[in-house]
Amino acid sequence: MNPARNSKSSKRRSATVSTVSLSVLILVSLSFPVFAQPAPSPENPVLIKAGLLYKAGNATSAKAVYDAYLQKNPSSAQARIGLATIARRNYDFDTARTHLETALSQHPEDPAVAAEIGHLYHLWSTDPFAKNPASKARAEEHLKQAAALNPNHPVVLTYLGEWAIEQDDRLAADANFTQALKLRPKFIPALHGFTRLSLKIGNTTQARNLILQAMELDPNNGETYYLMAQLMKAADHPEKSTEYALKSEQLDFGKHPARDLFLAKEFDRLGDVKQATSYYERVRAYDSTYVPAVAKLSKLYRQSGQAEKSMAFTKKLIELDPQHLPRLIQGAKQSLQAEQTSQSISQWRYILELDPTNTDGLHAIATAHFLDQFYMRTKPEQLQKDMALFDQLTQGKEQTPLLIMDRLKLSIAAERTFTPAIRSRLEMLAQSQDDLAAGEALFLLGDYAKALERLDYVEAADSQGYLQAANRLAMDQELIASAALYQRGYRLEPLPGHQLGLQRIQAKQRLAEKRVTEGNALLDNKDLKKKQRRPMAIQKYQEATRIYHQWEIPYMRMGDTYERMKNKPQAYLAFEKAVKINPGLLQSKGFAKKYGKLKKAYDKSQKSKSK
């Protein structure tokens, strides 16, 4: 055979394939006839020793052997591939590239060398921490070169398969791995690649069989155990996936960012905060600006009670992702709107640590504690801390009527009632020039008619202003004026919050109606004694009034029930609230007569108490 002719033929072939896309080339390469592979040349015992040292995890000694061998045999492609592998496993892509480019310059006709450097560039371009997307073009160039030199070389086919996975060309990947394993059935890199493909397409049975085959061939291969860990994750077995990933780490001397991230996520899934934190710290060591790791560390350090570290990572996260703080604020607002008060308070405390000037946070914390007076969930020591925080952050600020109202809400939550001092301050606010603050104060005082009158004068600069005012009132359980303000804002400029606010109000009204219905059903329940039925029904009516203050029906039903229980003072107080909401009730002669009698009884009881 004429070597010169072979060389010209090879050059022509290279020139031809350079114009063909790699995805097409991958499939076309399989149409070539399968030639018997030439018998391998006798292995050099020195290189065998280096390979065994590497396999045993002694990379430093393996590198020393390869280096010594290269000094005497500078053109050894096998030694340079070995050194490139060690460098890459130490996350040193530059050194790995230098070794492989040198080997390729010395052996331009070796398909394995071309495939190795193509695969290196492929890994470099897809690694989220190495950040070298420009390597993708070099990867494609060298993989084309390798395929042109020998389309039926197991190493070439394997790396073409890995490339096809990345391009989501599953057919080509399957065909190349199948061909590689036909040529070399025990080629572990091909088994690994085929496993990755099987996991990607969800064929877990095939993935398991391939992993077990690889494990049988080499029980000490770290990458095999890592693939088994991924299979266990796909089967939703976090304990097993973690176990296999740790075994992979034990067998592997090198750095493996993907595995570290995998372990961080799995430990987090298992609730092991300490281990999850440790592995996320490792991930961050590869790239201190990797946002998912910074975000997780902020959360994990907060869970473990390390507030300062958590805050430091949160501030770092805000630097890297300026939208993080707005997302935190939006989440806290949503928690408050959903009346998840404890969660909202916790979120807003955190936000105020990041941004003490956030007046929305002060209002939200006050509102959440005010809401909690109905549910009795607030811990007194937390409330006292938040009152002190409120006073600290508002010191030196203009004491606007709305800010005064927020502070009063904290006081109401702390007292669980309207003390004379609180009532006096609310009455002062009711005279304020600020229609929103005055209307809110009147509403809290129970003067719903005057409250609606003042709130009808509320004017906002824009649609967002109406939304904020409506949200504020809705959190007080004021459902009439808040609905009107949502509608005004919507007419000015539709925002998603307007519709959501109206939907929440309608949901509260339906819930109040449900409580009244449940109370009525209890009164009609003949299986219960009257002594049991009536107090239980009153409790349901009271719940309805807390949800929808401005609806007279639950007060009327409560008054009727108290009257049946011969508790005239309480019956009068319930009817009195109903009349405040709807004075037109007194136009009914029957009700007006009953109301008058109950008022006389109430006044008489009050005089008796004062003597």
N, C-alpha and C positions, 0 to 999 in steps of 0.2 A: 504494500500500500504506500502511496506517495504522500509523505508528511506535508509537503508544500500544498498539494491538492486538498488535503484534509483541512489545512489552515484556511485556504481560500474559501472552501465550502462553508466552514464555520463562520467566517466573517460575513459571507453573503446571507447565511441563515440569521445571524444576529441583526443584520440590517433589515431583513424582512420583518422579523417579529417586533422590531421597535415601532412599527407603524400599526400594530394590532393591539387592541385594548387587552389588559391583563385578564379581565373576567372571561373574555372569549378564549384567550390563550389557555386558560385553565381547563376549559372543556375540550378544546381542540387537542390538547396534549394527550388526552386519553385515547385518541384514535390511533396513536402510534402503536405498532406491534410491540409486544413485550419481549425484550431480548433477555437472555440469561445474563445475570450479573457476573462480571469478571471475578475470579477468585481473589479475595483480599490479599494484599501483600503481607508478609510476616510482620507482626507488630514489634516495635522496638521496646525492649524490656524497660527502658527508662521512662518512656511515655506511658506504658502500662502502669508503672509504679505511680506516676503522677496522677493518672486517672483514678487509681484505687484510693490514693490519699484524698482526692477531691470528693469521691463518693463517700468516704468515711467521715467527711465533714472537716477534714484538716486542710483547709484551703491555703493557709499560709505556707505549709510545707509543700503542697502541690505546686504553688506558684514558684517557690524556690527551685524545685526540680525542673519545671518548664523553662525558667529563666536560664538556668545552667545549661540546659540542653540547647537553647537557642544561641547561646554564645558560641557553641561548637557547630550548630546546624541552623544558621540564620534563615534558611529558606523553608523550615519545617512548618507546613500549613497546620498540621495537627497540634503542634505546640502553641501556635498563635491562636487557634480556635479555643484551645484549653484556657489560655490566659484571658482571652476575650470573655469566655463564659464566667470565669472567676470575677473579672472586673464588673461585668453586668450584674452578677449576683450581689456585688458590693455596691450596686447602684452607681457605678462609674461608667456612664455611657460613652464618655469621650475616650477613655483609655481603651474600652472594648472596640470602638470604631477604629482607633489607630491600629490596633493589632489586625483587625479583619481587612482593613484597606491595604495594609502592608502585605498580608497573605494573598489578597486578590491581585495586587500588582505583580507578585511573584508567580502566581498560578492563575492567570486569566482564563484558562480553559477548564478549571476545576468547578463543576456545578455546585458541589457542596459548599465551597467557600463563598461563591456568589449568593447561594441561598441563605447562608448564615448571616452575611452582612445585610441582605434584604430583610431578613427576619429581625435583625437588631434594629434597623431603621423603622420597621413596622411597630415594634414594641415601644420605641422611643416616641413615635408620633402619637400613640394612643395612651401613653401613661399620663394620668391626670396630674402627677407631681413633677415629671420630667419637663413638661411644657416645651415640646419641640415639634409642633405640628408640621413644620416645614420638611420634616424627615419623611413624610408620607410619599412625596414624589420620588425621593431616593429609594424608598422601599420598593415601590412599583418598578423602578428602573432595574434594580438588581434582581428582583424576582423574575422579571422578563428575561434578563440575561441568563439566569440559572435554568429557566425552562427551555431557552433556546439551546443551551449547551447539552442538556440531557433531560427531556421531559418525563423520563421514567426512573429518575433517581429517587429513592425513598425520602431522602432529606428534602429534596426539591418539592416533591408531591406534598409532603407534610406541611411545609411552610406556605405552599400555595393554598392548602386547605385552611390554615390559620388565617391567611389573608382573606380568603373567601368568607369566612365567618364574620370578619370585621365589616366586610362589604354587604353582609346579609345575603350573600349568594349561597343559599343552603344546598342547592343541587350540586354546584361545583365543589363545595366543601366535602359533601358526602362522597362524591365520585373520587376526589383526590385521596382522601383518607382510605377509602376502600382499596384503591390501586396500590397505595403505599404498603398496606398490610398484606396485600397479595404478594408483593415483591419481598417483603420482610415481615413475616407474621408476628415476630417478637419485638418489633421496633416500638419501644415505649413512647417516644415523642408522638408517634402517629396514634397510638392508643389514647394518649392524653388529648390530642387534638379532636379525635373522634368523640371522646367523652364530653368535651366542651360543647361540641355541636349538638350532641344528644340532649344535654342539659338545656341548651338554648331553645330547642324545638319541643322540649317537654317530654321527650322519650326517656323517662327515668329508668325503665327496665333495661333498655340498651345501655344507658350510662352505667348502671350498676354492674352489668356483665363486663363491660370494658374496664371499669375500675378494678374489679376483682381479678381480671386477667393480668392487668398491669401489676397488681399487688403480688400476685403469685410469681410473676417473673422477677420482681425486685421488691422484696418486703420492706426495704429501707429507703424508698424513694419518697421524699417529702412532698413533691408535687402531686403524687398519687393520693396521699392522705388529704391534701388540701381539696382535691376534686371530690373525694368522698365526703368531706365536710360540706361542700356545696350541694351535694346530693341530699345529705341529711337536712340541710336548710330548706331545700325544695320540698322535702317531705314533712316540714314543720316539726323537726325534732331539734330544738336549739341546744339541748344538753349534749346530744350526740354530735351535732355539727361543731360545737365548741371543743369537744374531746378530740375529734379528728384533726381539727385545725391546730390544736396545741401539739398533737403528735407530729404534724407536719413541721411545725416550728422547731420541735426538738431534733428532728432529723436534718434540718436545713441550716447551714452555717450562714447563709446570706441574708440580705435585707429584702423584705417582701412587703411593700406598702399595701398592696391589695389584700394580702392576708391579714395584716395588722388592722386594716379598716374593717375587714370581715369579722374579726374577733371583737373589735370594739362594738360593732352593731349587735353581735350575738350576745355578748355579756350585758349590753344595755337591755336587750330583749328579755334576758333572764333576771333582770333587776339587780345585777351585781355591779353596783355603782363604782366600787373601788377598782375592779378589773377593767370595766368599761372606760373609766377615766384614764387608767394607765395606758391602754391601747390607743385611745384618742390622742393622748400626749405624744405617743410614738408617731402617729400619723402626722401630727402637726410639726414634728421634727423634720419631716421631709419637705414640708411647705407651711411656713408659719401663717400664710395668708389663705389657707384652705378653709373656706367659709363653713362648710358643714361640720368640720372638727371644732372650730372655734365656737360655733353655736351650741354644739353638744357639750363642750366643756363648761360653757357658761351655765347650762342647765344642770349638769352633773355636780358641779361644785356647789351649786345652790342646794341640791338635794342632800348633799353630805354636810351641809351646815357651814361651808367655807365661804361666807358671804363676800369677803374681800376679793378672793380669787374669782368668784362668780362675777362680781361687778367689773373686775379688770377685763375678763374675757368678753363681757357684754359690751363694754366700751370699745374694745378692739373690733368686735363684730360690727358695731355701728360705723366705725371708721372704714371697714372693708365693704359694708353694705349699708349705705345711708338710708335705705328703705326699711331697715330692721326696726328702728324706733317707731316710725309710723305704724308698722304692723303690730307692734306690741300695744300701742295705744288703741288701735282698732279692735284688737282682741279683748282688751280691758273694757272698752265701750260695749262690745257685744255681750260680755259677761254681765255687765250692769243692766243692759236692756233686757236680758233674759232673767233678771233678778237673781242671778247666782252671786249673792252678795259677798260671801266669804272669799270666793275666787277673785271677784272683782277687786275687793279691798287689797288682797295680796298682790295682784297685778299692778294696781295703781301705786302702792307703796314702792314697788320696785322701780316704776317709771319715775316717780318723784325723786328717787335716789339719783337717777340718771339726769333728770331735768327738774330741779327744784322750782323753776319758774312756771311750771305747767299748771295754770289755774284750773284747767279741766280736771286734773287729778284731785285737787282739793275739793272741788264740788262733788266729784264722783265718790270719794271716800265718805263725805258727809251724807250724801244721798244713800249710799249702801248701808251705813250704820242706822240711818233713819228708817229705812225699810226693815232692818233687822229687829226693830222694836216690836214689829208685828209677829215675827217668827221666833223671837227670843233666842237667837243663835249667837249673837255677839258675846265674846268673852270680855268681861269688864276690864281686865288688864290691857287687852288690845285696844279697846275703845279709849282708855285713858292715854295710851301712847299716841294714838292718832289725834286726839284732841291737842296734846302737847305739840305734835308735829304740825298740826294746822296753825296753831298760835305762832310757832317758830317761823314757818314759811310765810305767814302773812304779816309778820312784824315789819312795820315801816311802810306797808302797802296802803293804798287808799281804801278805806273801809266803805265800799259801795254797799247799797242796800242788799244786793244779791249775795255779797260776801258775808254780810251780817246774817242773812238768812241761812247760809250754809253752816255758820258757826252755831246758830240756834238749833239747827237740826241735830248736830252732835250733842247739844245739851239735852234736847228732847229724848234722844236715844239713851243718854246716860241716866236721866231721871225716870224714864219710862212713863212719863206723864207730863202734863202742862202745869208746871209750878206757877205761882203768882208772878214771879219774876219773868219767866218765859212768856207768859200770857201778856204781860205788860209790854215787853219788847216787840212781840208780834203786833200788838195794837198800835205801837209807834210805827212799825213798818207799814201797816195798813194805811197810814197817812202819807206814805212816801210819794214823791213825784214819779218814781219808777213804777209804771203800771204792772210790769211783770212781778216785781217784788211785792207790791201792794196786793195784787190779786192772789199771789201765792200765800201771803200771810193771812188774808181773809179766808181763803180756802182751809188752811190749817186750823183757823179759829172756828170753822164750821159755819161761817156765814156765806153759804154757797151762792145766794142771789147776788150779793154785793161783789163777791169774787168774780163771778161771770161778767158783771158790769165793768169792772176794772180791766179784766183780761181781754174784753172785747176791744179795748183801746190799744192793745199791744201792737206796736209797729216794728218791723225789722227792716234792716237795710237791704237784705237780699233773701233769697230762698233758704240759704244755709242758716241765716239768723232765725228764721221761723222754725226751722228744723230743731235747732238747739233749744229754743224756748219751749217748743212742744215736748221735746224729750224731757226737759226739766219737770214740766208739769205732770207728764205721764208717770214719772217715777214717784210722784206724790200720790198716785192713784187718782189724779184729777183727769177725768176721761172726756169731759164735754168741751172745755176750752182748748185742751190739747189737740183734740180731733179737728177743731176748727182751724187751729194754727197749722196743723199738718196740711190741711186742704188749701189754706191760703198760700203756703209755700209751694205746694204742688202746682197751683195755678200760675204762680210767678215763674217758676222753673222746676219741672219735675226732677226729683232726685229719688234714688232708691229708698232712702230713709223715710220719705213721706209715706210711701205705700206700706213699708214695714211697720211704721208707727201706727197707722190706721188698722193694720191687721192685728197688731198686739192689743190695741184697744178693743177691737171686736172680740178677740179671744177672751179678754178679761170680762167683758160683758156677758159672754156665753158662760164663762166659769161662774160668775155671780148668779146667773139664772139657774145653773145646775145646783148650786148650794141651796138656793131657795126651794127648788124642786125636791132635793133630798130632805130638807127640813119638813116640808109638807108631807112627804111620804112617811117620815117618822111619826108625825102626829096621827096619821091614818093607820099605823101599824098596830093591829090588835094583839099581836104576840107580845107586845111590851106593855108594862104597866104605865099608867099616866105619869107617875113620879119619875119613871125612866125616860119616857118619850119626850116630855116637854123640855127638860134641860138640854137633851141632845139636839132637839130641833132648834132651840135658841142658839146653841153653839154654831149650827149651820148658818143661821141668819146672820150672826155676828161675823162669820167668815165672809159672807156675801157683802156686808157693809164695808169690810176692810178692803175688799177687792174693788168695789164700785160705791164710793162714798155718796155719790149724787143721785142714787136710785132710792126712791122712797119705799118701794115694795118690801124689801127685807125688814125695814123699820116697822112698817105696818104689821107684818106677820109677827114680828117680835112683840110688838105691843099687844096684839090679840092674845098671844100665848101667855104673856105675863098677866094679862087680865084674867085669863082662865085659872092661872095659878094664884089668884087673889093678891098679886103683888102690884097694887095700884101705882105706887111711886115709879117703879121701873116701867110700868106700862105707859104712864104719862111721858116719861123721858124719851121712850122710843117713839111715841106718837109726835112728840114735840119736834124731834129731828125730822120726821117725815113731813111735818107741816112747814118747817124751814126750807126744805127742798121744794115742796109743792104746796104753796099757800092755798091753792085752789081746792085742796081737800076739805077746807072748812065750809065750802059752799054746799057740801052735803049736810042736810039738817041732822040726819041721824048721827053722822060722825062728829059734827060740831057739838051736839048735845053730850055725847059720850066724852069727848075731849074736855068739855067744860067741867063735867063732874070729876074727871080724873085730875084736872088741874087744881080744883078746890081741895081734893084729898091730898095731893102732893104738897100744896102750900101749907095745909094743916099739919102734915107730918114734919115739914121743915121748921114750923113754929115750935112744935113740940120738942124738936131736937135742940133748938136754940135756948130753951128755958133751962 
